[in-house]
Amino acid sequence: MPSDFEILRSIYNAFDPFEPLLPGDPVYVNCSAVRGEENILVDVGRQITYSDRITHQLYTGHRGAGKSTELLRLKEALEQDGYRVVYFAAEETDIDPEDAQYTDILLACTRNLLADLQGDQKPIQQWLKSRKTELVDAMQSEVGFDSIDAEVPFSKLTTTLKVSPTARAQIRKIVEPHTPSLIEALNTFIKEAIAQTPQQTTHKLVLIVDSLDRIPSILRENEPSNHEQIFVDRSEQLKMLDCHIIYTVPISLVYSGRAPDLRDIYVCRNSGIADGDGARPGGASMRTGVSHYARAGAPAGVSR
């Protein structure tokens, strides 16, 4: 029989807010009826499936509210509807959320699209070749740059961006003036790659960029915040990729003075439980979720 400490430790670790639930996990509790917005499959999913044009959406919510879990459910539902979905959590391998800029996000999107889609990479390889010497100098390594697969050098780039502040500044300085040509090359790759899939058109491709909501706000005198610089000032670039896009965004920005600007640029959605009073439906959903997690985390041999 496990000790009380072992039981508590096991249950404690079951409540990991950084580990999203996969679709179909029995721990999941459907909170659609008590969220501030409707079911993600309706609000966000239908924005994609009903639209004749490419859509751009922001998804936000409090930490631990279940955004990643909901986005993974959306991914599964869209795939069942015949869409190709590229999902990645940016902070895991591509960006340092404590010091992230638009350029870092674009490079992360490029790497993940290259990793997921199969197509003619010549436009991307040509873009890299034109800047190889400068980028190799910034990273102090030539490893991967001559790979036949363009995803390899971009993986090297994003890894360096994440772990090396000094190289990060240099890479941004090199890439920043050439982001329009990178987007153009990436869109050419996307169009040709998706044409070889059952989806055939970029209107059936969805890119979901998770964990950008974990970028902390940085305020400097007489400058917009880093959140504003990324999601508002660089919104045109964020929207230029030729596919449906969902970015997670810090909740503080959605409720800031720039909220009207955001809503003019994107479709904004919120994930969260609308009512946490234990005597009301929101509280009941919370209690059910806690019960599911506690039972799942209880060690073998403990009554569940």
N, C-alpha and C positions, 0 to 999 in steps of 0.2 A: 504494500500500500504506500503510495507516495506521501511524503511529509507535507504539512501545511505549506511550508515554504515552496516546495517543488510545485504544488498545485497552483499557488498564487503566481509563481514565476511563469509557469506555462500559460496561464490565462492572461497575464500581463502582456506577454509577447504576442498573443493572438490579436491584441488591439494595436496593430502597427498601422498608423495613418499613412505611411509611405508605401504600403504594399497593396495595390488595388486588387479587388476581387475579379476573378475571371468570369466571363459569362457562364451562367449555369451553376455557380458556386452556391451550395445550400445555405450558406451564411447570409446571402444577399436578402435584403428586405426592400420590397418595392415601396418607395415613399412618394409615388406620383401624386397621390391624393392630398398630401400635406406639404408639398414643396411650394415655394413661392412662384415657380413656373410649372408648366405642365411637364409631362413625360418627355425626356430627351428625344425619344424616338419620334415623337410628334413635333415638338417645337423645332428641334434642330434637324432631325432627319427629313421631315417633310419640306423644309426650306430647300433642301438639296433635291429631293426626288420630284418635287412639283415644279421646280424652276427650269425655264428654258435657257437660262444663262448661268454662267459661273457665279457661285456665291462665296461670300466672305463673312465668316461669323467669329465672334468672340464668345468664349465660355468662361464663366467665373463662378466663384463661390468661396466660402470660408474654408480654411485649411481643415482637412479631414471630413469635409461634407460629402465626399464620394464622387468628386469630379472624374477622376481617372477610371473608377469603376463604371460610371455612366458612359464615358467615352468608349470604353471597351465594349460595352453592350451595344452602343451605336455602331461601332465598327462591325460587329457580328451581324447586326440587322441589315446594314447596307450591303455587306457581302452576300447575304442571302437574297437581296434584291438585285444582285448582278453587278454591283459596283466593285471596283478595285480600290482598296483602302490602304494607305501607307500611314501607319501610326508610329510615333516615337516620342519618348519622354526626353526632352532636350538636355536636361541636367544630368542624365545618367552617364552619357559618354561624350557629349558634344560641347556644352557650354558651362562656364562657371557662373551660376546665377548671381553671385556677389558682384560680378563685373561683366555684365552682358550688354552687348550693343546689337544694333540691327545687322551689321555685317556677320556677326557670329551666328545669328539665326539663319541667315541666307546660306551660309556655308553648311550648317547642320542640315537644312532642308535638301541641299544639293547632295550631300553624302547619302542621306537616307533614301532619296529617290533613285540614285544610282545603284544603291544596294538592292532595292526592291524590284526595279524594272530592268528588263533586258532590251537593249536597242543599240543603235549606232551612236557611239560615244565620241565620234570625231569632233563635233563642235566643242564639246567640253575639253577634250584632250588638246585641241588647238588653243583654247583659252588658257589652259595650264602651261602649255609650251611657251606661250608668249611672256609668261611671268615666272618661268621656272628658276632662272638665276637668282632673282630677287627673293623668291620664296624659300629657296634652298638656303640662301644666306641667312634669312630670318630664323629658320628652324635649325640651322647649323647641322643639317642632315640631308642627304640626297636619297635616303632610303625610300623606296616606293614610287618615286617620281617617274621612273621609266617603265612602270607596270603597264601591261596592256589593258588592265581594268582601271578606269579613271576613279573608281570608288576608293582605291587604295591610297593615292595621294590625298584625296579629300579626307579620308579617315585620319591620315597623319596630320593634316592641317587642323582638324577639329580637336584631336587629342592634344596637340600643342597649344591651341587656344585655351583649352580647359585647364592645363596644368602649369603653363609658363606665362606669368604676367609680362615679362620683358618681351618675349617673342610675340605675345598677343598684340601688343601695341604696334609692333613692326608689321605683322601680317595685316592688321586692319589698315594701316597706312598704305600698304601695297594694293590691297583688294578694293578698298572703298571707292577710288575713282573709276574702277572698272566693273562695278556691280551691274550697270545696265547691260553690258556685253555678256556678263555671266548669266544674267536672267534670260537674255535672248538665246544663248547657247543651250541653257537648261530647258527652255520651252521647246526648242527644236528637238532635243532629245526626248522630252516627254511625249510630244506629238507622234514621233516616229515609233517610240517604244510601245505606247498604248495602242497604236494601230495594229500591232502584232498580237494583241491579246483579245479575248472574247469581248471585251468592253468596246474596243475599236475607236472610241472617241474620248477626248479629255473631259467631256461632260459626265463621264462615268468613272472619273478618277477623283478620289478624295484624299487630301493630305490633312492629318490631324497632328498638331504640334502641341504636346502636353508639357506641363511643369513650368511654363513661362510665368505662371502666376506666382512662382516662388522667387522671382527677381525682386529683391528689396528696393524700396524707393530711395533714390539718392538725390538730394537737393543741393544745388550750388547757387551761390548768389548771382542774381541777374540772368539765370539760365532756366529753361524748362527742366522739369525732373527727367530722369532717365526713362521713366515710364512714358511720359509724353513724347520724348524724342523717338522712342521705338515705335509706339503704337499709333501716335497721331502724326508727328512730323514726317515719319517714314512710311506712312500708311499706303501711299501709292506703290512703293516698292514691295511692301508686304502683300499687296493684292495683285501683283503682276504675274505671278506664276499661273500657268495655264491649266488650272484644275480647281475644284472646290477646296476651300481651305477653312479649317477651324483652328484658331489659336486660343489657348488658355491665356487669361490676362489677370493681373493683380486686381482684387476686388476693390482696393482703395482707389484705383484709377476710374473704375466704373461709377463710383459714387463721389468723384471729385468734381471740381469746377469744369473739367474738360469732358464731362459726360455727354453734353449735347453734341460736341464735336465727334465723339466716338459713335454716337447713334446716327449721325449723318453719314459716317464712313462705312460702318459695319452693321450687321445684325447682331445685337448683344443678347446673350442668354445667361441666366443665373441658376446655379445649382445650390439648393439648400433646403432645410426643413423650416417651413414658415412659422411654425408655432411650437416652441419647446416646453410649454406648460405641461407638466406631467398628467394633468387631468383632462387634457384635450388630445385630439388625434395626433398632433405632432409629437407630443410626449410619449404617446402609446407606441408610435413607430420607433422612437429612440429606445424605449424599454425592450421592444422586440429585438432590435438590432443588438443591444447589449447582451441579451439572453442567448442569441445565436452565437455570437463571438465567444462568450464564456463557455458554452457547451462545446464548441469546436476546439477551444484551447485547453479544456480539461484533460489531464493525462489519462492514459488507459488505466482502468481499474477504479476510476472515480465515477460515481453515479452522475448521469447527465440528465 
